[in-house]
Amino acid sequence: MLKIGEFAKQAQITAKTLRHYEKLNLLKPTWIDRFTGYRYYSREQFSRLNRIVVLKDFGFTLEQIGQVLQEDLSVDELRGMLRLKHAELAQHIHEEQARLARIEDRLIRIEQADDFLLALISQQKEQLEMEAEIVTLPAFTAVGLMYFGKNENQEIPQVWGKLNARIGEIANKNGIAYGVCGEMHEDGRFKYMAGYDVSEVTSLPDGMERWDVPEQKYAVFSCTLKTIGQTYQYIFDTWFAKSGYEKADGPDLEYYGDEFDLKTGEGMAIYMPVK
């Protein structure tokens, strides 16, 4: 048995951190002296502490780490969570690299301009030019996890992480994943399903739902996870105005087929219902 100070020293963390983990039920002392209040840990607990440290280094929140430890996730479920975290970090890096490039470009313009204030405030917006393919998609059924809200705190990627950790529970998958997005309410909330196309629904896994999407005509726009926001903006700000099409009733779709690469975020498409 090791006192908290000894355990912390060998683990190369602080005693304060151990007390915080105790409050969150992540790592409780093996024994607490009821007279002195001293906390004691066993050497076997180094293994659990190491898992906490590794997951924290990967960018998981302490709440997510608690879920992993409490539910004793399988290797496949943990792999799904790590794949999602990999995609989130890769997208964040791409966004920050693009931001850095814009700043560097702006610095060059300021240095070359006679009026640096004019150079600073003048923005040359690059207009996306996208070719849309018009297709008719047969009716299909998706099974997955439902979300309803505004995605203010990036809840949708978290939904995908939970779904990927439970992918083995969905029967009769056809190998295609969809982000099915319903109409936005006046308060900004919308219904969204992270799900997989299935050939038939024999039973629904606990907590999952089905979404029957009817046959529909769509305008298809290729994009990546990095450019999905820009693509939606282009569709509504530019493409509808010049194409002659209007948005039809029904959900729009994020399509993740065989060509989608989770590591790079490339190979996906947006299906926008049109009339």
C-alpha positions, 0 to 999 in steps of 0.5 A: 500500500502506498500513501497518496504522496508516494503513489503520486510521486511514482505516477509522476502526477500531483496529489491534487490530481488524484483527489480530483480523480477521486471526486469524479469516481475515476480512481478511488483510494483502496483504503482511507484511514478513518482516524488520520484521513490518509489515503492509500493506493495499491500498486495494481491501481497504476494500470487504471491510472495509466488508462486515464492518463493515456485517454486524457492525452488523446483528448477525451474529457474526464466525463468520457473517460469515466464512461469508458472505465465504468462501462468496460468497453470492448476493444471494438467499441474503444477503437470506434471512439479512438477513430472518431477522436482521430477524425476530430483532431485531424479536422481541427488541425486542418482548420487551424492550418487554414487559419494560419495560412489566412493570417500569413497571407494577410500579413503579406498584404499588410506589408505590401500595402500603402494603407495597412488598415485598408489591407486589413479590413478588405476581404476577398471572399473566394467563391466556391464553384461546385458542380451538382449532380442531379440524381433520384435516390430510392427510398431507404431506411436508416437505423441509428442514434437520434439527436435534437438540438442546435449542435452548439457544442459539437454534439453531433460528432459525439453522437457519431462516436457513440454510434461507431462504438455500437456499430456491431449492434445494427443488423442488416447494414448495407455499408453506407452511413448517413447523417439524416438532417431534418428541417430546422425549427424556428428556435434553431433546433433540428433533428439529426440521425447518425445512422446506417442504411439497412436492408430491413429492420428486424429489431432496434438496438436499445436507444436507437431509432429508425428513419424511413426516407422516401424516394427523392430527387437530390442535388449531390455535392462532393465535399469533405468533413473540412468543407462541409460547412462551406458547402452548405453555405454555397448551396443556399447562398449561391447554387439555389439562386443560379440553378433554378432549383428550389429546396424540396421538403424532406431531410438533406443527407450527409452520405458516407459511402465506400470512398469515405476516408475517416482519417482525412474526412474526404470522400463524402457528399451532401444530398440536398432534396430539390424540386 
